[in-house]
Amino acid sequence: MRKSSALIALAAAAALALAGCAGPGGDSGGGAGGDTGGETSGGQTPKFEVAKDVKLEGSPTYDRMKKAGKVVVGVKEDQPGLGYLDAATGERSGFDVEIAEWIAASLGFEQKQIEFKAIPSANRESALVNGDVDYYVGTYSITDQRKQQVDFAGPYFITGQGLLVKKDNTDIKSEKDLAGKTVCSATGSTPIQNIKQNFPDTKTTEFDTYSQCVSAMLDGKADAVTTDQAILIGYAAQDPDQLKVVGEPFTVEKYGVGIQKGDDALRHFVNKLFTDGHSTWQKIYDDTLGKSGTKVEQPEVDDY
């Protein structure tokens, strides 16, 4: 997959998605900071054929789902085009949401059997370790550090870290201008970790969600917000009079499906789904991020 084409496509798609949304958008890390109280996705027309007589031996996660009669999926809900919850209608939409629904259907679960939970970035690993969610799909970057606690299926998409600043900011043009500045990102996210590790002269501030970071920056409490560039372009598209994205992506973030550590059976199952289901992946992309008119290639999975 060509990095540049993927970044441009996702960026354009996020901007397009946000143009028609009234609510705040918002990774490799941050997302909505709370539980939706067991809200399901019932009442919508099924997008994917539900598999029958699924055989998945050796997966404690699948056994738990079968016993409960439902799938609990960790998600984001403040990222239009990726993972978004419309507060007025209660409907969820976006690339990640549909990836999550596709996985559930392949495991034999209907939409009405899916329970979505919005998990803050800092709590994603613990949610998987403790079994609070069965799997997590929400701009979750695959890293070696996270692999010490959880496993990943994928990657199923690739993007990169960028910077959002106020429209009248002329001091920050790229990541090279961050010395002495205060950058905001989500607690536990890959972007905030990258800033702390590789930009020692930069100050940081953190919140559960990126929408809180944007508010803090507009209030003068931060100079920039950082997360995946596509999400930031979405914010800028939503409020072009006050916000702008500067520079080029300065990392590569590979999105994966978070799975409980050691559940190799489920990980291999999802990786095979991605590998064999290219046409479905493409349709999901075309119906969500691909509405920008751009096209990208599906990344090859790393079935370790």
N, C-alpha and C positions, 0 to 999 in steps of 0.2 A: 504494500500500500504506500503510495507516495505521500510523505508527511505534509508537503505544502498543499496538495489538493484537498486532503482531509481537513486541514485547519481552515482553509478558505470556505469549504462547503459547510462545515459546522458553524462557522461564524456567521455566514450569510443566512443560514437556516434559523439560527437563534434570533437574529435581528428580525427576520420575517415573522417568526412566531410571536415575538413580543409586540410587534406593531399592532396586533389586534387584541392584546390582552390588557385589561385594566389593572390587574393585581401585580404586585412586585415580583420580579423574577429572582432568581438567586443562585465537575469538580472532582475534582479529584478530592474534594474534602467536604466543604460546608453544605448545609441544606436546611430543611425545616427543622425546627427545634422542638418537636413534641410529638406525642402519640395522638393519633386520630380517633382513638377510642373504639377501635375494632370496626372501622368503616369498611364495607365491602364494595365491590364494583358491580353488584348485581343490577339488573334492570336495563343493561345495555345489550345490543345485538352482539352475539359472540363473534370475535374476529378470527378465531382459530379453531380448527377441528379438534375436539377432545379425544385423546387416545383411549382405546379400550384395552382391557386386559393387560395393563402395564406390568412388566416383570422387571423389578429392580432389587436384586438381592444384595445384602451386605451394606445397605444404606440406613443408618439409624435415623437420619433426617426424614427419609421417605417413610420409614415405618411410623414415625411420629405423626407425619401428615395424614397417613392412612387411618391411624387410630383416631385422630381428631376430626377427620372428615373435612379438613380445610387446609389451605396453604397460607402461612403468614409470611408476607414479603416486606422487607425493609426497603423504604424508598425515600426520595426527595419529593417535595410538593411545592417548591417555589422557583422552579426552573422551566418556564415555558419552552416547549419544543423538546424538552428532555424528560422532566418529571414535574407535572404541574397539577395542582388541585384547584378547581374553580370553586371558590367559597360560596358563590351564589347558587350553583347547580349541583355541587357535590361530585361533579364528574372529574375524572383524572385523564390526563392526556400526555403524550410525548413518547419519544423513542424508547427511553428506559422503561416506561410503564408497559409499553407493548412487548418489549423483550421479556419482561417479567410475566406477562400474561401468556405469551407463547410457551415459556418454560412450564408454567402451571398446566396448560392444556396438554402438553406433551407427556406430563406425568399423570394425566387422567382426571384433572380437576376442572370443573366449569368455572366461569367467571364469578358466579354467585358464591363459590367456595373460596374465593381469594379475599384475604383480609390484609389490607395495607397498613403499615405502621411507619410513620415518619420518625426516623432516628437521627439525633444530632451526630455530627461527624465523630466527635470524641467518644461516642458510645457504640459505634458500629461493631468493633471487635467484641466488646463485652456482650452485645446483643446476640451475636452469632455463637460465642462461646457458651453463653448461658441458655441458648435455645429459645430466646425470646422471639427470634425470627427464624424461618427455615432457610431463607437465602436473602441476599441483599443485592438490589439492582438500582444504583443511583449515582452515576458519575464517580465510581469507586476505583481509584487508581491502584493498579497492582504494584506493590513494592516488596522488596526483600524483607523489610522490617515487619510489614503487616503479615507476610507469609509465616512468620514465627508464631502467630496466633490463629490465623485463619487460612483457608485455602481459597483459590480463585479458579473459576472457569473462564475461558476467554484467552486473550482480549476479544471484545466484540466491537470496540471502537477506539480511535486514537485522536488525541487533541494535544494542546499545550498551554502552559501558563502565560498569562498576560497581565496588563495593568490598566486600571480605570482611574481617571482623575477628574477633577472639576473642569468644566469647559474653559474657565479663564486661567487655568494652571499652565504656565509657560516654563516652569522649572524642571518638570519631569517629562522627558521625551522617550525614555526607555528605561530598562532596568539599570543602566549605567549611571543613572542620575538619582539613585535612592539613598546615597550616603547622607546621613543626618536627617532623613525624612522618616515619617511614621507611616507604616503600611499596615493595613487591616486585612485580616482573613479569618476563616472559621477555625475554631479550636479543633485540633486534631487533624487538620487537613494537610495534604501534601504541600500545597503552596506555602503555608505558614512555616512548615518545617524547612522548606527550601530556603526561605528568606533568612531564618535564624541560623542555618548552617552555612550558607554561602554568601550572605550579605551582612557581615558582622558590624558594619557601621550604620546599619539601618535599624530603627526602632520598630517595634511591633505592638499591635493591640489586637485583641481577639474577641469574637462573639460566637454564639451558636450558629447564626445564619449570616449570609452575605447581605441580606436586606438591612440587617442591623449595621453592618460595616458601611454600606452606602449612606445610611442616615448619619452615622458618626462622621463620615467624611464631609457631607454637606453641612454639618454643624461645626466644622473646623477642628474636629478632634482627631483627624487622620489626613494624611496627604494623598494617599492612594489606596485602592482596594485591589487585591490580587486573587485570582482563581483562574480557571480555564478561560481562555480568551473568548470562546463562543458565548459563554454565560455573561461575560462583561460587555460584549457587544450588544447583547440583549438588553442589559440595563441602559446602555447609551441610547439604544433605539427607542426605549420607553420614555427617556427624559433627555432628548438631544439638546435642549437649551441649557442644561446644567452639567451634563456628563459627556465624556469622550474617552475612547480607548487610544492608548499611545503605544508605540513600538511594535515589535514583532514577538511572537511566542518564543520563550526562552527555555522551555523544557519540552519533553515528550511525555504525555500521560496516557497510559494504556488502561482503558476501562475494563474491569472484570466483574464477574458475578461472585460476590462473597458467599462462601460456603463454610460450614463448620469444619474445623481442622480434623483431618483424618478420614473424612467421608469421601474416599476415593471413588466409590461407586457412583455417587451423585455427580461428582466433578467430571468423571469420564462421560457420564450420560449427557450432561449439558454441553460438553465440548463436542460430542458426536452430533448432538442436535445442531449446533452452530456449523459444524463442518458439512453435514449432509443437507442442511436446510438453507442453502444460499438463496434460493428464490424467495423463501419466506423472509429472510433477513432483508433482502433487497426491497421487498414490498413494504416492510415495516419502515425502512429508511425513507422510501419514496413517499409514504403517507404522512411522515412526520418531518424530519430534518430535510428530506429531499424536496420539499415544497418550494425551496429556494430556487429550484431549477438546476442545481449543481449535482454532480454525481461523484461518488467515491467507490473504491473497492473495499469489500469486506476484508478485515485483517485475518490472517491465519492464526488459529488458536495455538496456544502453547500447552499441550496436554502432557505436562510433566508427571 
